[in-house]
Amino acid sequence: MEIPKEFFTVQSMVTLTGATGATFIVCNGLQKAFNFNPKWLALAVAISISFFGVFETTSNQWSDYFIGLINGFLIFCTAAGANEFAGRRNEHPAIDQERLRGGQNLIDVVRRSFTSSWFN
């Protein structure tokens, strides 16, 4: 068995597993490096990867992009489920207390880890 020279390839990116893994890695990497990961980011990444797959593998008809859009949502839901399974919620106890008081959202102040919940 030959060891692959690349972790992701075009062929692996157009599979559900590859696209989900890429979405998970990109969004969590941005979250860890820049403390930036709004709820919509994973959806945008997933749809972009899905449209890339449509562009690379089909005749580029409008119906192919419609299916690509639906597949983008599937990729997003799969990656979000993986993140929620692996992710940690409420890493800082002051966040919930501050939300209850109606004060500043401390989630922007507290540094998030690689697998912090995307929806926290």
ABEGO torsion letter per residue (X at the ends): XBBBABABBAAAAABAAAAAAAAAAAAAAAAAAAGBBBAAAAAAAAAAAAAAAAAAABAGBAAAAAAAAAAAAAAAAAAAAAAAAABBBGABAAAAAAAAAGBBBAAAABBBBAABBAAX
